[in-house]
């Protein structure tokens, strides 16, 4: 039996539960492609959007068609789904404000960016890339210390600068790619 002076285990602290609950809610929201497309369109437009325009764009992206090629039945199917299911779920999570005809992102939508780090299927995850770069750097620095790497043409400080520069260039590329692949930054959702 717990007394007032005892601390609670980490997994049962109220703050931890709230954080885990919110993260679970966010992952649940983002697990649906139609909701991600809706968020993408709203972020891209940066102003309140009409439900009709949103439905049209989401339908075009889902069906991989141009806007002009979407039939009224395809548009209506997405419109109804957004209106009855997806937008109320996003509104309940305080990600959007929805008044039956217009949709607008809330300030809470900015917190979704951390969960939407998109890695293209043909690329190496950045964590693995930096681990490999660290291994290469460690081999070079160890080689300099053990005098296996020639320091005649490139001095020791030059090798260290080269490793540092590789990390710097990699970090810049990483930041640029993440900004480019962020939801709401491209014409079509990533």
DRENBA-388868 format. One line per 2 residues: number of its first residue (from 1); their letters; for each residue z, y, x of N, C-alpha, C, O, CB. Coordinates in Angstrom, 2 decimals. Glycine has a CB too. Layout:
// residues N
NUM	A	Z Y X Z Y X Z Y X Z Y X Z Y X; ...
***
This chain:
// residues 190
1	XX	0.00 -1.18 0.84 0.00 0.00 0.00 0.00 1.24 0.89 0.81 1.34 1.81 1.22 0.00 -0.96; -0.88 2.16 0.61 -1.01 3.36 1.43 0.04 4.38 1.02 0.33 4.55 -0.16 -2.42 3.97 1.30
3	XX	0.60 5.04 2.02 1.54 6.12 1.75 0.86 7.44 2.00 -0.24 7.47 2.54 2.81 5.98 2.60; 1.50 8.51 1.63 0.89 9.82 1.75 0.60 10.19 3.19 -0.38 10.88 3.45 1.79 10.86 1.14
5	XX	1.40 9.74 4.14 1.21 10.10 5.53 0.12 9.33 6.24 -0.29 9.74 7.32 2.46 9.91 6.25; -0.37 8.23 5.68 -1.39 7.42 6.34 -2.77 8.04 6.14 -3.07 8.62 5.09 -1.37 5.98 5.80
7	XX	-3.59 7.90 7.15 -4.96 8.41 7.02 -5.83 7.35 6.37 -5.58 6.15 6.50 -5.54 8.82 8.41; -6.85 7.81 5.68 -7.77 6.90 5.02 -8.78 6.37 6.01 -9.11 7.06 6.97 -8.49 7.59 3.84
9	XX	-9.28 5.14 5.82 -10.35 4.64 6.68 -11.58 5.54 6.56 -11.79 6.19 5.53 -10.72 3.18 6.33; -12.37 5.58 7.61 -13.53 6.48 7.66 -14.48 6.28 6.49 -15.01 7.26 5.96 -14.29 6.28 8.96
11	XX	-14.70 5.03 6.06 -15.68 4.80 5.01 -15.20 5.25 3.63 -16.01 5.31 2.70 -16.05 3.35 4.96; -13.91 5.57 3.47 -13.45 5.95 2.15 -13.06 7.41 2.06 -12.47 7.81 1.05 -12.28 5.10 1.76
13	XX	-13.35 8.23 3.04 -13.06 9.66 2.97 -13.99 10.28 1.94 -15.18 9.98 1.92 -13.22 10.33 4.36; -13.45 11.16 1.10 -14.28 11.77 0.05 -15.50 12.51 0.60 -16.57 12.40 0.01 -13.45 12.73 -0.76
15	XX	-15.39 13.24 1.70 -16.53 13.97 2.26 -17.63 13.03 2.70 -18.81 13.34 2.52 -16.09 14.82 3.43; -17.26 11.87 3.29 -18.25 10.89 3.72 -19.00 10.33 2.52 -20.21 10.15 2.57 -17.59 9.76 4.52
17	XX	-18.27 10.05 1.45 -18.91 9.49 0.26 -19.91 10.50 -0.31 -21.01 10.12 -0.70 -17.86 9.11 -0.80; -19.52 11.77 -0.36 -20.42 12.79 -0.90 -21.69 12.90 -0.08 -22.78 13.02 -0.63 -19.71 14.14 -0.97
19	XX	-21.56 12.85 1.25 -22.72 12.92 2.13 -23.61 11.71 1.95 -24.83 11.84 1.83 -22.29 13.04 3.60; -23.00 10.52 1.92 -23.78 9.30 1.73 -24.43 9.28 0.35 -25.58 8.84 0.21 -22.89 8.06 1.90
21	XX	-23.72 9.75 -0.65 -24.26 9.79 -2.00 -25.47 10.73 -2.07 -26.48 10.40 -2.68 -23.18 10.22 -2.99; -25.34 11.91 -1.45 -26.44 12.88 -1.46 -27.64 12.33 -0.69 -28.78 12.48 -1.14 -25.98 14.22 -0.85
23	XX	-27.41 11.69 0.47 -28.51 11.11 1.23 -29.19 10.01 0.43 -30.42 9.90 0.45 -28.00 10.57 2.58; -28.42 9.18 -0.26 -29.00 8.14 -1.10 -29.85 8.72 -2.20 -30.93 8.21 -2.51 -27.91 7.28 -1.70
25	XX	-29.37 9.81 -2.80 -30.12 10.49 -3.85 -31.43 11.05 -3.30 -32.47 10.94 -3.95 -29.27 11.62 -4.47; -31.38 11.64 -2.12 -32.58 12.21 -1.51 -33.58 11.11 -1.17 -34.78 11.25 -1.45 -32.22 13.00 -0.23
27	XX	-33.10 10.01 -0.58 -34.02 8.91 -0.26 -34.63 8.33 -1.53 -35.80 7.96 -1.55 -33.28 7.80 0.52; -33.84 8.26 -2.59 -34.37 7.76 -3.87 -35.45 8.70 -4.40 -36.50 8.25 -4.85 -33.23 7.62 -4.91
29	XX	-35.20 10.00 -4.33 -36.20 10.98 -4.79 -37.49 10.87 -3.99 -38.58 10.88 -4.55 -35.64 12.41 -4.67; -37.35 10.76 -2.67 -38.53 10.76 -1.80 -39.21 9.41 -1.72 -40.28 9.28 -1.11 -38.13 11.20 -0.42
31	XX	-38.62 8.39 -2.33 -39.24 7.07 -2.30 -40.48 7.00 -3.20 -41.27 6.07 -3.10 -38.24 6.00 -2.73; -40.63 7.99 -4.06 -41.77 8.01 -4.97 -42.85 8.95 -4.47 -42.60 10.13 -4.23 -41.32 8.42 -6.38
33	XX	-44.06 8.42 -4.30 -45.17 9.21 -3.78 -45.50 10.40 -4.67 -45.81 11.48 -4.17 -46.40 8.33 -3.61; -45.44 10.23 -5.96 -45.79 11.31 -6.89 -44.82 12.49 -6.72 -45.25 13.64 -6.78 -45.77 10.81 -8.35
35	XX	-43.53 12.21 -6.51 -42.57 13.29 -6.28 -42.82 13.96 -4.93 -42.70 15.18 -4.82 -41.13 12.74 -6.35; -43.16 13.18 -3.91 -43.47 13.78 -2.60 -44.70 14.68 -2.71 -44.74 15.76 -2.13 -43.71 12.68 -1.53
37	XX	-45.71 14.24 -3.46 -46.91 15.06 -3.66 -46.55 16.35 -4.40 -47.07 17.42 -4.07 -47.98 14.26 -4.44; -45.68 16.25 -5.40 -45.27 17.44 -6.15 -44.54 18.43 -5.24 -44.79 19.63 -5.30 -44.36 17.04 -7.34
39	XX	-43.66 17.93 -4.40 -42.95 18.80 -3.45 -43.94 19.41 -2.47 -43.85 20.60 -2.16 -41.86 18.00 -2.69; -44.89 18.61 -1.99 -45.90 19.11 -1.05 -46.67 20.28 -1.68 -46.84 21.32 -1.04 -46.87 17.97 -0.64
41	XX	-47.13 20.11 -2.89 -47.92 21.15 -3.54 -47.09 22.42 -3.73 -47.58 23.53 -3.46 -48.45 20.66 -4.90; -45.86 22.28 -4.17 -44.99 23.44 -4.38 -44.70 24.16 -3.07 -44.70 25.39 -3.02 -43.68 23.03 -5.06
43	XX	-44.46 23.40 -1.99 -44.21 24.02 -0.68 -45.46 24.73 -0.19 -45.38 25.81 0.39 -43.76 22.96 0.35; -46.60 24.14 -0.42 -47.85 24.72 0.05 -48.15 26.03 -0.67 -48.63 26.98 -0.05 -49.01 23.74 -0.15
45	XX	-47.87 26.09 -1.95 -48.18 27.29 -2.74 -47.17 28.41 -2.53 -47.53 29.59 -2.65 -48.25 26.93 -4.20; -45.92 28.07 -2.23 -44.85 29.03 -1.94 -44.51 29.97 -3.09 -43.74 30.91 -2.90 -45.23 29.85 -0.76
47	XX	-45.05 29.74 -4.27 -44.72 30.52 -5.46 -44.58 29.54 -6.62 -44.98 28.38 -6.50 -45.82 31.62 -5.77; -44.02 29.99 -7.74 -43.97 29.07 -8.90 -45.38 28.60 -9.27 -46.33 29.38 -9.24 -43.29 29.76 -10.11
49	XX	-45.50 27.32 -9.62 -46.80 26.75 -9.98 -46.76 26.26 -11.41 -45.70 25.91 -11.94 -47.18 25.60 -9.01; -47.91 26.23 -12.03 -47.97 25.72 -13.40 -47.99 24.19 -13.36 -48.51 23.58 -12.42 -49.22 26.27 -14.15
51	XX	-47.43 23.59 -14.38 -47.40 22.14 -14.47 -48.82 21.57 -14.50 -49.08 20.52 -13.92 -46.62 21.70 -15.72; -49.73 22.27 -15.16 -51.12 21.81 -15.23 -51.78 21.75 -13.86 -52.43 20.76 -13.52 -51.92 22.71 -16.14
53	XX	-51.61 22.82 -13.07 -52.18 22.83 -11.71 -51.55 21.75 -10.84 -52.24 21.07 -10.08 -52.00 24.21 -11.06; -50.24 21.61 -10.96 -49.54 20.59 -10.19 -50.07 19.20 -10.53 -50.36 18.40 -9.64 -48.02 20.66 -10.44
55	XX	-50.19 18.90 -11.82 -50.67 17.59 -12.27 -52.09 17.33 -11.77 -52.41 16.22 -11.36 -50.64 17.49 -13.79; -52.92 18.35 -11.80 -54.30 18.21 -11.36 -54.37 17.86 -9.87 -55.12 16.96 -9.47 -55.08 19.51 -11.63
57	XX	-53.60 18.57 -9.05 -53.62 18.31 -7.60 -53.02 16.96 -7.27 -53.56 16.23 -6.44 -52.85 19.41 -6.86; -51.91 16.61 -7.91 -51.28 15.31 -7.65 -52.24 14.19 -8.04 -52.37 13.21 -7.30 -49.94 15.18 -8.44
59	XX	-52.91 14.31 -9.18 -53.86 13.29 -9.61 -55.01 13.16 -8.60 -55.43 12.05 -8.27 -54.41 13.62 -11.01; -55.51 14.29 -8.12 -56.61 14.25 -7.15 -56.17 13.55 -5.86 -56.93 12.75 -5.31 -57.09 15.69 -6.83
61	XX	-54.96 13.84 -5.38 -54.48 13.21 -4.15 -54.24 11.72 -4.35 -54.59 10.91 -3.49 -53.20 13.88 -3.67; -53.66 11.36 -5.48 -53.38 9.94 -5.74 -54.66 9.13 -5.84 -54.74 8.01 -5.35 -52.57 9.78 -7.01
63	XX	-55.66 9.70 -6.49 -56.91 8.98 -6.72 -57.94 9.23 -5.61 -59.04 8.69 -5.64 -57.50 9.39 -8.06; -57.55 10.06 -4.64 -58.43 10.40 -3.52 -59.78 10.92 -4.02 -60.84 10.47 -3.60 -58.64 9.18 -2.61
65	XX	-59.67 11.90 -4.93 -60.85 12.55 -5.51 -60.75 14.05 -5.30 -59.69 14.58 -4.99 -60.99 12.21 -7.02; -61.87 14.73 -5.48 -61.87 16.19 -5.50 -61.35 16.64 -6.87 -61.43 15.90 -7.84 -63.30 16.77 -5.22
67	XX	-60.81 17.86 -6.94 -60.28 18.37 -8.20 -61.30 18.30 -9.35 -60.97 17.96 -10.48 -59.81 19.80 -8.02; -62.54 18.62 -9.02 -63.58 18.66 -10.05 -63.90 17.27 -10.62 -64.43 17.16 -11.72 -64.85 19.27 -9.47
69	XX	-63.56 16.22 -9.88 -63.87 14.85 -10.30 -62.80 14.24 -11.19 -63.01 13.16 -11.75 -64.07 13.98 -9.09; -61.65 14.90 -11.34 -60.54 14.35 -12.13 -60.88 14.45 -13.61 -61.27 15.52 -14.10 -59.21 15.10 -11.82
71	XX	-60.72 13.34 -14.32 -60.97 13.35 -15.76 -59.74 13.86 -16.50 -58.64 13.89 -15.93 -61.36 11.93 -16.26; -59.92 14.25 -17.72 -58.77 14.74 -18.51 -57.74 13.64 -18.72 -56.54 13.92 -18.77 -59.25 15.30 -19.87
73	XX	-58.18 12.39 -18.86 -57.24 11.27 -19.03 -56.40 11.07 -17.77 -55.20 10.82 -17.85 -58.01 9.98 -19.38; -57.04 11.17 -16.59 -56.30 11.02 -15.33 -55.28 12.14 -15.16 -54.15 11.91 -14.76 -57.28 11.00 -14.13
75	XX	-55.71 13.35 -15.48 -54.83 14.51 -15.38 -53.67 14.38 -16.36 -52.52 14.66 -16.01 -55.61 15.80 -15.64; -53.95 13.98 -17.59 -52.91 13.86 -18.61 -51.89 12.79 -18.25 -50.70 12.96 -18.50 -53.54 13.55 -19.97
77	XX	-52.35 11.69 -17.68 -51.44 10.61 -17.28 -50.42 11.12 -16.25 -49.23 10.83 -16.35 -52.25 9.42 -16.69; -50.90 11.88 -15.27 -50.01 12.43 -14.24 -49.14 13.53 -14.84 -47.94 13.61 -14.55 -50.83 12.98 -13.05
79	XX	-49.72 14.38 -15.68 -49.00 15.47 -16.34 -47.80 14.92 -17.10 -46.68 15.41 -16.97 -49.93 16.25 -17.29; -48.05 13.90 -17.91 -46.99 13.30 -18.73 -45.90 12.68 -17.86 -44.71 12.85 -18.13 -47.58 12.23 -19.66
81	XX	-46.31 11.98 -16.84 -45.35 11.35 -15.93 -44.48 12.39 -15.22 -43.27 12.23 -15.11 -46.08 10.48 -14.90; -45.12 13.45 -14.75 -44.37 14.52 -14.09 -43.39 15.18 -15.06 -42.22 15.37 -14.74 -45.32 15.57 -13.52
83	XX	-43.89 15.51 -16.25 -43.08 16.23 -17.23 -41.90 15.40 -17.73 -40.80 15.93 -17.89 -43.94 16.65 -18.40; -42.11 14.12 -17.96 -41.06 13.30 -18.57 -40.14 12.62 -17.57 -39.00 12.31 -17.91 -41.69 12.27 -19.43
85	XX	-40.60 12.40 -16.36 -39.81 11.61 -15.42 -39.52 12.31 -14.10 -38.36 12.54 -13.76 -40.50 10.33 -15.15; -40.57 12.65 -13.37 -40.40 13.09 -11.99 -39.81 14.49 -11.85 -38.90 14.69 -11.04 -41.71 13.04 -11.30
87	XX	-40.29 15.44 -12.62 -39.76 16.80 -12.49 -38.32 16.89 -12.98 -37.52 17.58 -12.35 -40.64 17.78 -13.28; -37.94 16.23 -14.08 -36.52 16.23 -14.44 -35.62 15.61 -13.36 -34.50 16.07 -13.14 -36.32 15.48 -15.76
89	XX	-36.11 14.58 -12.68 -35.32 13.97 -11.59 -35.17 14.95 -10.44 -34.08 15.07 -9.87 -35.99 12.66 -11.10; -36.23 15.65 -10.08 -36.16 16.64 -9.01 -35.28 17.82 -9.40 -34.56 18.39 -8.57 -37.57 17.14 -8.64
91	XX	-35.33 18.19 -10.68 -34.49 19.29 -11.15 -33.01 18.88 -11.16 -32.14 19.67 -10.79 -34.93 19.74 -12.57; -32.74 17.68 -11.57 -31.36 17.19 -11.59 -30.78 17.16 -10.17 -29.58 17.36 -9.99 -31.30 15.79 -12.24
93	XX	-31.62 16.90 -9.19 -31.18 16.89 -7.79 -31.16 18.30 -7.21 -30.86 18.48 -6.03 -32.11 15.98 -6.95; -31.47 19.30 -8.02 -31.46 20.71 -7.61 -32.50 21.03 -6.54 -32.29 21.91 -5.71 -30.09 21.07 -7.10
95	XX	-33.62 20.31 -6.57 -34.71 20.55 -5.62 -35.71 21.54 -6.21 -36.34 22.30 -5.48 -35.41 19.23 -5.25; -35.86 21.52 -7.54 -36.79 22.43 -8.22 -36.09 23.04 -9.42 -35.05 22.58 -9.88 -38.09 21.69 -8.65
97	XX	-36.72 24.12 -9.92 -36.40 24.65 -11.23 -37.64 24.41 -12.08 -38.75 24.74 -11.68 -35.99 26.19 -11.18; -37.43 23.84 -13.26 -38.54 23.43 -14.11 -38.26 23.93 -15.52 -37.26 23.55 -16.13 -38.75 21.88 -14.09
99	XX	-39.15 24.77 -16.05 -38.94 25.32 -17.40 -39.96 24.84 -18.41 -40.31 25.57 -19.33 -38.96 26.82 -17.34; -40.44 23.63 -18.26 -41.39 22.99 -19.16 -42.85 23.38 -18.89 -43.75 22.66 -19.31 -41.04 23.33 -20.58
101	XX	-43.09 24.47 -18.23 -44.47 24.87 -17.92 -44.66 25.27 -16.46 -45.76 25.15 -15.93 -44.89 26.01 -18.82; -43.60 25.75 -15.82 -43.71 26.15 -14.41 -42.68 25.43 -13.56 -41.61 25.04 -14.02 -43.54 27.68 -14.26
103	XX	-43.04 25.26 -12.30 -42.21 24.54 -11.34 -42.03 25.44 -10.13 -42.99 26.04 -9.63 -42.85 23.15 -10.95; -40.79 25.53 -9.66 -40.50 26.34 -8.48 -39.46 25.62 -7.63 -38.49 25.08 -8.15 -40.00 27.75 -8.87
105	XX	-39.68 25.60 -6.32 -38.71 24.99 -5.41 -37.46 25.84 -5.33 -37.53 27.07 -5.42 -39.32 24.79 -4.02; -36.32 25.20 -5.16 -35.07 25.91 -4.93 -34.80 25.98 -3.43 -35.55 25.41 -2.63 -33.89 25.20 -5.67
107	XX	-33.75 26.67 -3.06 -33.37 26.73 -1.65 -32.95 25.35 -1.14 -33.07 25.08 0.05 -32.23 27.74 -1.44; -32.47 24.49 -2.02 -32.07 23.14 -1.64 -33.25 22.30 -1.14 -33.06 21.34 -0.41 -31.41 22.43 -2.83
109	XX	-34.46 22.66 -1.53 -35.65 21.90 -1.11 -35.84 21.95 0.40 -36.43 21.04 0.98 -36.89 22.43 -1.81; -35.34 23.00 1.04 -35.48 23.12 2.49 -34.74 22.00 3.20 -35.12 21.61 4.31 -34.97 24.48 2.97
111	XX	-33.67 21.47 2.59 -32.90 20.39 3.21 -33.69 19.08 3.26 -33.29 18.16 3.97 -31.60 20.17 2.45; -34.78 18.99 2.54 -35.58 17.77 2.53 -36.40 17.60 3.80 -36.80 16.48 4.13 -36.50 17.77 1.33
113	XX	-36.66 18.68 4.52 -37.52 18.61 5.71 -37.05 17.58 6.72 -37.86 16.90 7.33 -37.60 19.96 6.37; -35.74 17.46 6.89 -35.21 16.51 7.88 -35.52 15.07 7.47 -35.59 14.19 8.33 -33.69 16.71 8.04
115	XX	-35.70 14.81 6.19 -35.98 13.46 5.70 -37.48 13.18 5.65 -37.89 12.05 5.38 -35.38 13.26 4.32; -38.28 14.19 5.92 -39.73 14.05 5.80 -40.44 14.16 7.13 -41.56 14.66 7.20 -40.27 15.09 4.87
117	XX	-39.79 13.70 8.19 -40.41 13.69 9.52 -41.48 12.61 9.51 -41.16 11.42 9.53 -39.34 13.45 10.67; -42.71 13.02 9.48 -43.83 12.08 9.29 -44.41 11.69 10.64 -44.79 12.55 11.44 -44.92 12.70 8.40
119	XX	-44.47 10.39 10.87 -45.06 9.86 12.10 -46.37 9.19 11.72 -46.36 8.21 10.98 -44.07 8.86 12.83; -47.50 9.69 12.23 -48.78 9.05 11.91 -48.76 7.58 12.34 -48.16 7.23 13.35 -49.94 9.80 12.60
121	XX	-49.41 6.74 11.57 -49.41 5.30 11.81 -49.96 4.89 13.16 -49.59 3.84 13.68 -50.18 4.62 10.76; -50.83 5.70 13.75 -51.44 5.33 15.02 -50.73 5.94 16.23 -51.27 5.89 17.33 -52.88 5.76 15.01
123	XX	-49.55 6.50 16.03 -48.86 7.11 17.18 -47.56 6.38 17.49 -47.04 5.62 16.68 -48.58 8.60 16.90; -47.07 6.62 18.68 -45.82 6.02 19.14 -44.67 6.90 18.61 -44.76 8.13 18.72 -45.78 5.91 20.72
125	XX	-43.62 6.33 18.05 -42.48 7.15 17.62 -41.93 7.93 18.81 -41.87 7.43 19.93 -41.37 6.26 16.98; -41.52 9.16 18.56 -41.08 10.03 19.64 -39.89 9.47 20.39 -39.80 9.67 21.60 -40.75 11.39 19.10
127	XX	-38.98 8.80 19.73 -37.84 8.20 20.42 -38.28 7.21 21.47 -37.74 7.20 22.58 -36.92 7.52 19.42; -39.25 6.38 21.14 -39.79 5.39 22.10 -40.52 6.11 23.23 -40.41 5.72 24.40 -40.74 4.39 21.38
129	XX	-41.28 7.15 22.89 -42.01 7.92 23.90 -41.04 8.52 24.93 -41.25 8.38 26.13 -42.83 9.04 23.23; -39.98 9.18 24.43 -39.02 9.80 25.35 -38.25 8.76 26.17 -37.89 9.02 27.32 -38.04 10.67 24.57
131	XX	-38.00 7.60 25.59 -37.36 6.52 26.36 -38.27 6.08 27.51 -37.80 5.89 28.63 -37.03 5.31 25.43; -39.54 5.93 27.24 -40.50 5.57 28.29 -40.62 6.65 29.35 -40.67 6.36 30.54 -41.87 5.31 27.68
133	XX	-40.65 7.91 28.90 -40.73 9.02 29.84 -39.48 9.07 30.72 -39.56 9.38 31.91 -40.91 10.35 29.08; -38.32 8.78 30.14 -37.08 8.73 30.91 -37.15 7.62 31.95 -36.71 7.80 33.09 -35.87 8.52 29.98
135	XX	-37.69 6.47 31.57 -37.81 5.35 32.52 -38.72 5.74 33.68 -38.41 5.45 34.84 -38.36 4.09 31.81; -39.84 6.38 33.38 -40.76 6.82 34.44 -40.05 7.83 35.35 -40.14 7.74 36.58 -42.04 7.45 33.83
137	XX	-39.36 8.78 34.75 -38.63 9.78 35.53 -37.56 9.15 36.41 -37.38 9.54 37.56 -37.99 10.80 34.62; -36.85 8.16 35.86 -35.80 7.47 36.63 -36.41 6.72 37.82 -35.84 6.73 38.91 -35.03 6.50 35.73
139	XX	-37.55 6.08 37.60 -38.21 5.36 38.70 -38.64 6.34 39.79 -38.45 6.06 40.97 -39.44 4.57 38.17; -39.21 7.48 39.41 -39.65 8.47 40.38 -38.46 9.02 41.17 -38.50 9.08 42.40 -40.41 9.62 39.68
141	XX	-37.40 9.41 40.47 -36.23 9.98 41.14 -35.56 8.92 42.02 -35.14 9.23 43.14 -35.22 10.53 40.10; -35.45 7.69 41.54 -34.87 6.62 42.36 -35.73 6.38 43.60 -35.22 6.14 44.69 -34.73 5.31 41.54
143	XX	-37.04 6.44 43.41 -37.95 6.26 44.55 -37.79 7.35 45.59 -37.88 7.10 46.79 -39.39 6.24 44.07; -37.54 8.58 45.13 -37.31 9.69 46.07 -36.00 9.45 46.82 -35.95 9.62 48.03 -37.28 11.05 45.31
145	XX	-34.95 9.07 46.10 -33.64 8.84 46.73 -33.70 7.68 47.73 -33.10 7.74 48.80 -32.57 8.54 45.66; -34.44 6.64 47.36 -34.54 5.47 48.25 -35.63 5.64 49.31 -35.89 4.74 50.11 -34.82 4.21 47.43
147	XX	-36.27 6.79 49.29 -37.33 7.14 50.23 -38.51 6.18 50.15 -39.17 5.90 51.16 -36.78 7.16 51.65; -38.78 5.66 48.95 -39.94 4.80 48.71 -41.14 5.67 48.31 -42.28 5.36 48.66 -39.62 3.74 47.60
149	XX	-40.86 6.74 47.58 -41.91 7.67 47.15 -42.16 8.64 48.30 -41.22 9.20 48.85 -41.51 8.43 45.83; -43.42 8.84 48.68 -43.70 9.74 49.81 -43.33 11.18 49.48 -43.73 11.73 48.46 -45.19 9.66 50.18
151	XX	-42.55 11.78 50.37 -42.15 13.17 50.18 -42.83 14.10 51.18 -42.48 15.27 51.29 -40.64 13.31 50.31; -43.81 13.57 51.90 -44.53 14.40 52.86 -45.44 15.39 52.18 -45.39 16.58 52.50 -45.34 13.53 53.79
153	XX	-46.27 14.93 51.24 -47.20 15.85 50.56 -46.52 16.57 49.40 -46.81 17.74 49.15 -48.43 15.07 50.05; -45.62 15.88 48.71 -44.88 16.51 47.60 -43.39 16.43 47.97 -42.85 15.33 48.12 -45.17 15.79 46.21
155	XX	-42.73 17.58 48.10 -41.31 17.55 48.47 -40.45 17.00 47.32 -40.92 16.87 46.19 -40.82 18.96 48.86; -39.20 16.68 47.64 -38.29 16.10 46.64 -38.16 17.00 45.42 -38.19 16.52 44.29 -36.92 15.86 47.25
157	XX	-38.01 18.29 45.66 -37.90 19.23 44.55 -39.18 19.24 43.71 -39.13 19.47 42.50 -37.59 20.64 45.08; -40.31 19.01 44.34 -41.58 18.93 43.61 -41.62 17.76 42.65 -42.10 17.90 41.52 -42.74 18.82 44.59
159	XX	-41.09 16.60 43.07 -41.03 15.43 42.18 -40.11 15.72 41.00 -40.43 15.39 39.86 -40.53 14.17 42.96; -38.97 16.32 41.27 -38.03 16.66 40.18 -38.67 17.66 39.22 -38.50 17.55 38.00 -36.71 17.25 40.76
161	XX	-39.39 18.63 39.77 -40.08 19.62 38.93 -41.15 18.94 38.08 -41.33 19.29 36.91 -40.71 20.73 39.80; -41.86 17.99 38.65 -42.89 17.26 37.91 -42.28 16.51 36.72 -42.82 16.55 35.62 -43.62 16.27 38.85
163	XX	-41.17 15.82 36.95 -40.50 15.08 35.86 -40.02 16.06 34.80 -40.19 15.82 33.60 -39.30 14.25 36.41; -39.42 17.17 35.23 -38.95 18.19 34.30 -40.12 18.75 33.49 -40.01 18.93 32.27 -38.23 19.33 35.06
165	XX	-41.23 19.03 34.14 -42.41 19.56 33.46 -42.96 18.57 32.44 -43.38 18.98 31.35 -43.51 19.92 34.47; -42.96 17.27 32.76 -43.41 16.26 31.79 -42.56 16.30 30.53 -43.09 16.22 29.42 -43.36 14.86 32.42
167	XX	-41.24 16.42 30.70 -40.36 16.51 29.53 -40.62 17.80 28.75 -40.64 17.79 27.52 -38.89 16.44 29.95; -40.82 18.90 29.47 -41.08 20.18 28.80 -42.37 20.17 28.00 -42.38 20.59 26.84 -41.14 21.29 29.82
169	XX	-43.44 19.68 28.59 -44.74 19.60 27.89 -44.63 18.65 26.70 -45.16 18.94 25.63 -45.86 19.13 28.86; -43.96 17.54 26.89 -43.78 16.57 25.79 -43.02 17.19 24.64 -43.37 16.98 23.48 -43.04 15.33 26.29
171	XX	-41.98 17.96 24.94 -41.19 18.60 23.89 -42.03 19.61 23.11 -41.92 19.69 21.89 -39.97 19.29 24.49; -42.86 20.38 23.81 -43.73 21.35 23.14 -44.71 20.63 22.21 -44.89 21.03 21.06 -44.50 22.22 24.17
173	XX	-45.35 19.57 22.71 -46.28 18.80 21.89 -45.56 18.21 20.67 -46.10 18.21 19.57 -46.94 17.66 22.73; -44.36 17.72 20.88 -43.56 17.14 19.80 -43.29 18.18 18.70 -43.47 17.89 17.52 -42.23 16.59 20.35
175	XX	-42.86 19.36 19.09 -42.57 20.42 18.12 -43.83 20.83 17.37 -43.80 20.97 16.14 -41.95 21.65 18.83; -44.93 21.01 18.08 -46.18 21.42 17.43 -46.65 20.34 16.44 -47.05 20.66 15.33 -47.28 21.68 18.49
177	XX	-46.59 19.08 16.85 -47.02 18.01 15.96 -46.12 17.93 14.73 -46.63 17.75 13.62 -47.02 16.67 16.69; -44.82 18.06 14.90 -43.91 18.01 13.75 -44.18 19.15 12.78 -44.14 18.95 11.57 -42.46 18.06 14.22
179	XX	-44.44 20.33 13.30 -44.73 21.46 12.40 -46.05 21.26 11.67 -46.18 21.63 10.50 -44.77 22.77 13.19; -47.01 20.69 12.35 -48.32 20.46 11.73 -48.25 19.39 10.65 -48.94 19.47 9.64 -49.35 20.05 12.78
181	XX	-47.41 18.38 10.87 -47.32 17.26 9.94 -46.26 17.46 8.85 -46.05 16.57 8.02 -47.01 15.99 10.69; -45.61 18.61 8.84 -44.56 18.87 7.85 -45.16 18.94 6.46 -46.26 19.47 6.26 -43.81 20.17 8.17
183	XX	-44.44 18.42 5.51 -44.93 18.42 4.13 -45.07 19.87 3.66 -44.20 20.71 3.92 -43.97 17.63 3.19; -46.16 20.14 2.97 -46.43 21.47 2.48 -47.22 22.34 3.43 -47.52 23.49 3.10 -45.17 22.13 2.15
185	XX	-47.56 21.84 4.60 -48.26 22.65 5.60 -49.76 22.36 5.66 -50.51 23.13 6.26 -47.66 22.42 6.96; -50.20 21.28 5.07 -51.62 20.91 5.11 -52.22 20.97 3.72 -51.51 21.04 2.72 -51.80 19.51 5.71
187	XX	-53.54 20.94 3.67 -54.23 20.96 2.38 -53.88 19.73 1.56 -53.52 19.83 0.38 -55.75 21.04 2.57; -53.98 18.56 2.18 -53.64 17.30 1.51 -52.32 16.81 2.08 -52.01 17.08 3.24 -54.77 16.23 1.71
189	XX	-51.53 16.11 1.28 -50.25 15.60 1.79 -50.48 14.63 2.95 -51.41 13.82 2.94 -49.46 14.91 0.67; -49.60 14.72 3.97 -49.74 13.77 5.10 -49.39 12.35 4.69 -49.45 11.44 5.51 -48.84 14.20 6.27
***
